[in-house]
Amino acid sequence: MLRTISLGSCISVQGVVVGKTADGKLMVRVDDKTFVGYPVSGARAA
């Protein structure tokens, strides 16, 4: 499943979820790299 995570205030990464850490962060894989960050909440309906 594709998810978007935030690595900082201006950097987001979208990739396939490969795991979850104890503090609520998600691990996503993009090609051969794995990134860890906080999940981005979905868009709100108007």
CHARMM-style PDB file with segment names, atoms N, HN, CA, C and O in Angstrom:
ATOM      1  N   MET     1       0.845  -1.168   0.000  1.00  0.00      PROA
ATOM      2  CA  MET     1       0.000   0.000   0.000  1.00  0.00      PROA
ATOM      3  C   MET     1       0.896   1.238   0.000  1.00  0.00      PROA
ATOM      4  O   MET     1       1.850   1.315   0.774  1.00  0.00      PROA
ATOM      5  N   LEU     2       0.596   2.194  -0.854  1.00  0.00      PROA
ATOM      6  HN  LEU     2      -0.179   2.132  -1.483  1.00  0.00      PROA
ATOM      7  CA  LEU     2       1.350   3.438  -0.917  1.00  0.00      PROA
ATOM      8  C   LEU     2       0.917   4.375   0.198  1.00  0.00      PROA
ATOM      9  O   LEU     2      -0.274   4.536   0.465  1.00  0.00      PROA
ATOM     10  N   ARG     3       1.893   4.988   0.841  1.00  0.00      PROA
ATOM     11  HN  ARG     3       2.861   4.858   0.624  1.00  0.00      PROA
ATOM     12  CA  ARG     3       1.624   5.984   1.884  1.00  0.00      PROA
ATOM     13  C   ARG     3       2.617   7.117   1.719  1.00  0.00      PROA
ATOM     14  O   ARG     3       3.696   6.941   1.154  1.00  0.00      PROA
ATOM     15  N   THR     4       2.238   8.275   2.218  1.00  0.00      PROA
ATOM     16  HN  THR     4       1.361   8.418   2.676  1.00  0.00      PROA
ATOM     17  CA  THR     4       3.102   9.448   2.212  1.00  0.00      PROA
ATOM     18  C   THR     4       3.541   9.726   3.634  1.00  0.00      PROA
ATOM     19  O   THR     4       2.726   9.736   4.556  1.00  0.00      PROA
ATOM     20  N   ILE     5       4.847   9.954   3.808  1.00  0.00      PROA
ATOM     21  HN  ILE     5       5.509   9.946   3.059  1.00  0.00      PROA
ATOM     22  CA  ILE     5       5.384  10.296   5.120  1.00  0.00      PROA
ATOM     23  C   ILE     5       6.090  11.639   5.035  1.00  0.00      PROA
ATOM     24  O   ILE     5       6.499  12.077   3.960  1.00  0.00      PROA
ATOM     25  N   SER     6       6.226  12.279   6.180  1.00  0.00      PROA
ATOM     26  HN  SER     6       5.894  11.924   7.053  1.00  0.00      PROA
ATOM     27  CA  SER     6       6.909  13.562   6.275  1.00  0.00      PROA
ATOM     28  C   SER     6       8.255  13.355   6.953  1.00  0.00      PROA
ATOM     29  O   SER     6       8.328  12.790   8.044  1.00  0.00      PROA
ATOM     30  N   LEU     7       9.325  13.819   6.299  1.00  0.00      PROA
ATOM     31  HN  LEU     7       9.266  14.279   5.413  1.00  0.00      PROA
ATOM     32  CA  LEU     7      10.668  13.709   6.866  1.00  0.00      PROA
ATOM     33  C   LEU     7      11.096  14.989   7.555  1.00  0.00      PROA
ATOM     34  O   LEU     7      12.072  14.998   8.305  1.00  0.00      PROA
ATOM     35  N   GLY     8      10.392  16.041   7.314  1.00  0.00      PROA
ATOM     36  HN  GLY     8       9.599  16.033   6.705  1.00  0.00      PROA
ATOM     37  CA  GLY     8      10.698  17.341   7.900  1.00  0.00      PROA
ATOM     38  C   GLY     8       9.572  18.291   7.554  1.00  0.00      PROA
ATOM     39  O   GLY     8       8.506  17.863   7.112  1.00  0.00      PROA
ATOM     40  N   SER     9       9.799  19.569   7.750  1.00  0.00      PROA
ATOM     41  HN  SER     9      10.665  19.917   8.110  1.00  0.00      PROA
ATOM     42  CA  SER     9       8.727  20.528   7.484  1.00  0.00      PROA
ATOM     43  C   SER     9       8.451  20.697   5.990  1.00  0.00      PROA
ATOM     44  O   SER     9       7.354  21.110   5.614  1.00  0.00      PROA
ATOM     45  N   CYS    10       9.424  20.386   5.136  1.00  0.00      PROA
ATOM     46  HN  CYS    10      10.315  20.051   5.442  1.00  0.00      PROA
ATOM     47  CA  CYS    10       9.249  20.615   3.698  1.00  0.00      PROA
ATOM     48  C   CYS    10       9.498  19.387   2.833  1.00  0.00      PROA
ATOM     49  O   CYS    10       9.393  19.476   1.610  1.00  0.00      PROA
ATOM     50  N   ILE    11       9.819  18.258   3.424  1.00  0.00      PROA
ATOM     51  HN  ILE    11       9.904  18.186   4.417  1.00  0.00      PROA
ATOM     52  CA  ILE    11      10.157  17.069   2.642  1.00  0.00      PROA
ATOM     53  C   ILE    11       9.169  15.949   2.917  1.00  0.00      PROA
ATOM     54  O   ILE    11       8.961  15.551   4.064  1.00  0.00      PROA
ATOM     55  N   SER    12       8.557  15.444   1.840  1.00  0.00      PROA
ATOM     56  HN  SER    12       8.726  15.767   0.909  1.00  0.00      PROA
ATOM     57  CA  SER    12       7.640  14.313   1.933  1.00  0.00      PROA
ATOM     58  C   SER    12       8.117  13.226   0.985  1.00  0.00      PROA
ATOM     59  O   SER    12       8.722  13.512  -0.048  1.00  0.00      PROA
ATOM     60  N   VAL    13       7.838  11.969   1.344  1.00  0.00      PROA
ATOM     61  HN  VAL    13       7.346  11.737   2.183  1.00  0.00      PROA
ATOM     62  CA  VAL    13       8.223  10.823   0.522  1.00  0.00      PROA
ATOM     63  C   VAL    13       7.012   9.917   0.398  1.00  0.00      PROA
ATOM     64  O   VAL    13       6.304   9.677   1.376  1.00  0.00      PROA
ATOM     65  N   GLN    14       6.772   9.408  -0.818  1.00  0.00      PROA
ATOM     66  HN  GLN    14       7.347   9.603  -1.612  1.00  0.00      PROA
ATOM     67  CA  GLN    14       5.675   8.469  -1.030  1.00  0.00      PROA
ATOM     68  C   GLN    14       6.269   7.149  -1.488  1.00  0.00      PROA
ATOM     69  O   GLN    14       7.068   7.102  -2.423  1.00  0.00      PROA
ATOM     70  N   GLY    15       5.861   6.059  -0.804  1.00  0.00      PROA
ATOM     71  HN  GLY    15       5.212   6.098  -0.044  1.00  0.00      PROA
ATOM     72  CA  GLY    15       6.378   4.748  -1.155  1.00  0.00      PROA
ATOM     73  C   GLY    15       5.539   3.641  -0.555  1.00  0.00      PROA
ATOM     74  O   GLY    15       4.482   3.883   0.027  1.00  0.00      PROA
ATOM     75  N   VAL    16       6.030   2.415  -0.706  1.00  0.00      PROA
ATOM     76  HN  VAL    16       6.889   2.217  -1.179  1.00  0.00      PROA
ATOM     77  CA  VAL    16       5.339   1.226  -0.215  1.00  0.00      PROA
ATOM     78  C   VAL    16       5.682   1.024   1.257  1.00  0.00      PROA
ATOM     79  O   VAL    16       6.854   1.053   1.634  1.00  0.00      PROA
ATOM     80  N   VAL    17       4.663   0.820   2.087  1.00  0.00      PROA
ATOM     81  HN  VAL    17       3.711   0.797   1.781  1.00  0.00      PROA
ATOM     82  CA  VAL    17       4.872   0.629   3.528  1.00  0.00      PROA
ATOM     83  C   VAL    17       5.551  -0.717   3.765  1.00  0.00      PROA
ATOM     84  O   VAL    17       5.101  -1.748   3.264  1.00  0.00      PROA
ATOM     85  N   VAL    18       6.649  -0.694   4.541  1.00  0.00      PROA
ATOM     86  HN  VAL    18       7.014   0.144   4.948  1.00  0.00      PROA
ATOM     87  CA  VAL    18       7.355  -1.929   4.878  1.00  0.00      PROA
ATOM     88  C   VAL    18       7.394  -2.180   6.379  1.00  0.00      PROA
ATOM     89  O   VAL    18       7.834  -3.245   6.812  1.00  0.00      PROA
ATOM     90  N   GLY    19       6.942  -1.219   7.179  1.00  0.00      PROA
ATOM     91  HN  GLY    19       6.585  -0.353   6.827  1.00  0.00      PROA
ATOM     92  CA  GLY    19       6.940  -1.437   8.623  1.00  0.00      PROA
ATOM     93  C   GLY    19       6.483  -0.215   9.389  1.00  0.00      PROA
ATOM     94  O   GLY    19       6.207   0.842   8.822  1.00  0.00      PROA
ATOM     95  N   LYS    20       6.413  -0.399  10.710  1.00  0.00      PROA
ATOM     96  HN  LYS    20       6.638  -1.257  11.170  1.00  0.00      PROA
ATOM     97  CA  LYS    20       5.984   0.663  11.610  1.00  0.00      PROA
ATOM     98  C   LYS    20       6.850   0.593  12.861  1.00  0.00      PROA
ATOM     99  O   LYS    20       7.148  -0.498  13.346  1.00  0.00      PROA
ATOM    100  N   THR    21       7.257   1.744  13.388  1.00  0.00      PROA
ATOM    101  HN  THR    21       7.015   2.631  12.994  1.00  0.00      PROA
ATOM    102  CA  THR    21       8.078   1.772  14.594  1.00  0.00      PROA
ATOM    103  C   THR    21       7.195   1.933  15.825  1.00  0.00      PROA
ATOM    104  O   THR    21       6.011   2.251  15.713  1.00  0.00      PROA
ATOM    105  N   ALA    22       7.775   1.714  16.991  1.00  0.00      PROA
ATOM    106  HN  ALA    22       8.737   1.456  17.081  1.00  0.00      PROA
ATOM    107  CA  ALA    22       7.030   1.792  18.249  1.00  0.00      PROA
ATOM    108  C   ALA    22       6.538   3.207  18.548  1.00  0.00      PROA
ATOM    109  O   ALA    22       5.543   3.378  19.253  1.00  0.00      PROA
ATOM    110  N   ASP    23       7.223   4.221  18.022  1.00  0.00      PROA
ATOM    111  HN  ASP    23       8.031   4.082  17.449  1.00  0.00      PROA
ATOM    112  CA  ASP    23       6.820   5.607  18.299  1.00  0.00      PROA
ATOM    113  C   ASP    23       5.844   6.177  17.264  1.00  0.00      PROA
ATOM    114  O   ASP    23       5.593   7.382  17.261  1.00  0.00      PROA
ATOM    115  N   GLY    24       5.291   5.331  16.385  1.00  0.00      PROA
ATOM    116  HN  GLY    24       5.496   4.353  16.388  1.00  0.00      PROA
ATOM    117  CA  GLY    24       4.264   5.764  15.448  1.00  0.00      PROA
ATOM    118  C   GLY    24       4.752   6.159  14.069  1.00  0.00      PROA
ATOM    119  O   GLY    24       3.945   6.546  13.224  1.00  0.00      PROA
ATOM    120  N   LYS    25       6.039   6.076  13.819  1.00  0.00      PROA
ATOM    121  HN  LYS    25       6.695   5.762  14.505  1.00  0.00      PROA
ATOM    122  CA  LYS    25       6.564   6.403  12.500  1.00  0.00      PROA
ATOM    123  C   LYS    25       6.349   5.229  11.545  1.00  0.00      PROA
ATOM    124  O   LYS    25       6.250   4.077  11.967  1.00  0.00      PROA
ATOM    125  N   LEU    26       6.279   5.546  10.248  1.00  0.00      PROA
ATOM    126  HN  LEU    26       6.359   6.482   9.905  1.00  0.00      PROA
ATOM    127  CA  LEU    26       6.152   4.521   9.219  1.00  0.00      PROA
ATOM    128  C   LEU    26       7.462   4.391   8.464  1.00  0.00      PROA
ATOM    129  O   LEU    26       8.202   5.363   8.309  1.00  0.00      PROA
ATOM    130  N   MET    27       7.743   3.181   7.996  1.00  0.00      PROA
ATOM    131  HN  MET    27       7.142   2.391   8.121  1.00  0.00      PROA
ATOM    132  CA  MET    27       8.883   2.932   7.127  1.00  0.00      PROA
ATOM    133  C   MET    27       8.343   2.665   5.729  1.00  0.00      PROA
ATOM    134  O   MET    27       7.512   1.775   5.545  1.00  0.00      PROA
ATOM    135  N   VAL    28       8.807   3.427   4.742  1.00  0.00      PROA
ATOM    136  HN  VAL    28       9.482   4.149   4.891  1.00  0.00      PROA
ATOM    137  CA  VAL    28       8.388   3.224   3.361  1.00  0.00      PROA
ATOM    138  C   VAL    28       9.611   2.973   2.493  1.00  0.00      PROA
ATOM    139  O   VAL    28      10.692   3.505   2.747  1.00  0.00      PROA
ATOM    140  N   ARG    29       9.422   2.148   1.457  1.00  0.00      PROA
ATOM    141  HN  ARG    29       8.544   1.716   1.251  1.00  0.00      PROA
ATOM    142  CA  ARG    29      10.515   1.809   0.550  1.00  0.00      PROA
ATOM    143  C   ARG    29      10.269   2.463  -0.801  1.00  0.00      PROA
ATOM    144  O   ARG    29       9.166   2.415  -1.346  1.00  0.00      PROA
ATOM    145  N   VAL    30      11.333   3.080  -1.331  1.00  0.00      PROA
ATOM    146  HN  VAL    30      12.228   3.118  -0.888  1.00  0.00      PROA
ATOM    147  CA  VAL    30      11.329   3.662  -2.666  1.00  0.00      PROA
ATOM    148  C   VAL    30      12.559   3.109  -3.372  1.00  0.00      PROA
ATOM    149  O   VAL    30      13.690   3.413  -2.994  1.00  0.00      PROA
ATOM    150  N   ASP    31      12.331   2.296  -4.397  1.00  0.00      PROA
ATOM    151  HN  ASP    31      11.412   2.049  -4.704  1.00  0.00      PROA
ATOM    152  CA  ASP    31      13.408   1.577  -5.087  1.00  0.00      PROA
ATOM    153  C   ASP    31      14.189   0.748  -4.069  1.00  0.00      PROA
ATOM    154  O   ASP    31      13.633  -0.184  -3.489  1.00  0.00      PROA
ATOM    155  N   ASP    32      15.467   1.066  -3.838  1.00  0.00      PROA
ATOM    156  HN  ASP    32      15.919   1.824  -4.310  1.00  0.00      PROA
ATOM    157  CA  ASP    32      16.273   0.281  -2.897  1.00  0.00      PROA
ATOM    158  C   ASP    32      16.538   1.027  -1.589  1.00  0.00      PROA
ATOM    159  O   ASP    32      17.364   0.592  -0.787  1.00  0.00      PROA
ATOM    160  N   LYS    33      15.847   2.144  -1.367  1.00  0.00      PROA
ATOM    161  HN  LYS    33      15.176   2.498  -2.019  1.00  0.00      PROA
ATOM    162  CA  LYS    33      16.041   2.936  -0.146  1.00  0.00      PROA
ATOM    163  C   LYS    33      14.811   2.867   0.743  1.00  0.00      PROA
ATOM    164  O   LYS    33      13.683   2.803   0.255  1.00  0.00      PROA
ATOM    165  N   THR    34      15.037   2.880   2.058  1.00  0.00      PROA
ATOM    166  HN  THR    34      15.953   2.932   2.455  1.00  0.00      PROA
ATOM    167  CA  THR    34      13.949   2.879   3.032  1.00  0.00      PROA
ATOM    168  C   THR    34      14.002   4.176   3.822  1.00  0.00      PROA
ATOM    169  O   THR    34      15.059   4.571   4.313  1.00  0.00      PROA
ATOM    170  N   PHE    35      12.853   4.839   3.942  1.00  0.00      PROA
ATOM    171  HN  PHE    35      11.994   4.518   3.543  1.00  0.00      PROA
ATOM    172  CA  PHE    35      12.744   6.102   4.658  1.00  0.00      PROA
ATOM    173  C   PHE    35      11.831   5.922   5.857  1.00  0.00      PROA
ATOM    174  O   PHE    35      10.887   5.134   5.811  1.00  0.00      PROA
ATOM    175  N   VAL    36      12.112   6.659   6.944  1.00  0.00      PROA
ATOM    176  HN  VAL    36      12.880   7.299   6.981  1.00  0.00      PROA
ATOM    177  CA  VAL    36      11.301   6.595   8.157  1.00  0.00      PROA
ATOM    178  C   VAL    36      10.814   8.004   8.473  1.00  0.00      PROA
ATOM    179  O   VAL    36      11.600   8.951   8.505  1.00  0.00      PROA
ATOM    180  N   GLY    37       9.507   8.132   8.705  1.00  0.00      PROA
ATOM    181  HN  GLY    37       8.868   7.362   8.678  1.00  0.00      PROA
ATOM    182  CA  GLY    37       8.943   9.438   9.029  1.00  0.00      PROA
ATOM    183  C   GLY    37       7.522   9.309   9.532  1.00  0.00      PROA
ATOM    184  O   GLY    37       6.970   8.212   9.620  1.00  0.00      PROA
ATOM    185  N   TYR    38       6.943  10.445   9.859  1.00  0.00      PROA
ATOM    186  HN  TYR    38       7.391  11.336   9.788  1.00  0.00      PROA
ATOM    187  CA  TYR    38       5.573  10.453  10.374  1.00  0.00      PROA
ATOM    188  C   TYR    38       4.575  10.430   9.223  1.00  0.00      PROA
ATOM    189  O   TYR    38       4.784  11.110   8.219  1.00  0.00      PROA
ATOM    190  N   PRO    39       3.491   9.659   9.349  1.00  0.00      PROA
ATOM    191  CA  PRO    39       2.498   9.604   8.275  1.00  0.00      PROA
ATOM    192  C   PRO    39       1.798  10.948   8.080  1.00  0.00      PROA
ATOM    193  O   PRO    39       1.534  11.672   9.040  1.00  0.00      PROA
ATOM    194  N   VAL    40       1.507  11.266   6.825  1.00  0.00      PROA
ATOM    195  HN  VAL    40       1.722  10.679   6.045  1.00  0.00      PROA
ATOM    196  CA  VAL    40       0.781  12.485   6.483  1.00  0.00      PROA
ATOM    197  C   VAL    40      -0.702  12.148   6.497  1.00  0.00      PROA
ATOM    198  O   VAL    40      -1.122  11.156   5.902  1.00  0.00      PROA
ATOM    199  N   SER    41      -1.493  12.970   7.173  1.00  0.00      PROA
ATOM    200  HN  SER    41      -1.152  13.776   7.656  1.00  0.00      PROA
ATOM    201  CA  SER    41      -2.932  12.712   7.234  1.00  0.00      PROA
ATOM    202  C   SER    41      -3.570  12.975   5.878  1.00  0.00      PROA
ATOM    203  O   SER    41      -3.054  13.761   5.083  1.00  0.00      PROA
ATOM    204  N   GLY    42      -4.690  12.316   5.618  1.00  0.00      PROA
ATOM    205  HN  GLY    42      -5.109  11.678   6.264  1.00  0.00      PROA
ATOM    206  CA  GLY    42      -5.394  12.464   4.353  1.00  0.00      PROA
ATOM    207  C   GLY    42      -6.043  13.828   4.213  1.00  0.00      PROA
ATOM    208  O   GLY    42      -6.183  14.565   5.188  1.00  0.00      PROA
ATOM    209  N   ALA    43      -6.433  14.153   3.001  1.00  0.00      PROA
ATOM    210  HN  ALA    43      -6.319  13.554   2.209  1.00  0.00      PROA
ATOM    211  CA  ALA    43      -7.095  15.430   2.732  1.00  0.00      PROA
ATOM    212  C   ALA    43      -8.502  15.412   3.316  1.00  0.00      PROA
ATOM    213  O   ALA    43      -9.161  14.373   3.350  1.00  0.00      PROA
ATOM    214  N   ARG    44      -8.944  16.553   3.766  1.00  0.00      PROA
ATOM    215  HN  ARG    44      -8.409  17.397   3.738  1.00  0.00      PROA
ATOM    216  CA  ARG    44     -10.295  16.668   4.322  1.00  0.00      PROA
ATOM    217  C   ARG    44     -11.291  17.000   3.224  1.00  0.00      PROA
ATOM    218  O   ARG    44     -10.977  17.735   2.288  1.00  0.00      PROA
ATOM    219  N   ALA    45     -12.484  16.459   3.344  1.00  0.00      PROA
ATOM    220  HN  ALA    45     -12.739  15.862   4.105  1.00  0.00      PROA
ATOM    221  CA  ALA    45     -13.544  16.773   2.382  1.00  0.00      PROA
ATOM    222  C   ALA    45     -14.077  18.177   2.651  1.00  0.00      PROA
ATOM    223  O   ALA    45     -14.162  18.614   3.798  1.00  0.00      PROA
ATOM    224  N   ALA    46     -14.431  18.866   1.586  1.00  0.00      PROA
ATOM    225  HN  ALA    46     -14.362  18.511   0.654  1.00  0.00      PROA
ATOM    226  CA  ALA    46     -14.931  20.243   1.722  1.00  0.00      PROA
ATOM    227  C   ALA    46     -16.376  20.270   2.163  1.00  0.00      PROA
ATOM    228  OT1 ALA    46     -16.952  21.346   2.326  1.00  0.00      PROA
TER     229      ALA     46
END
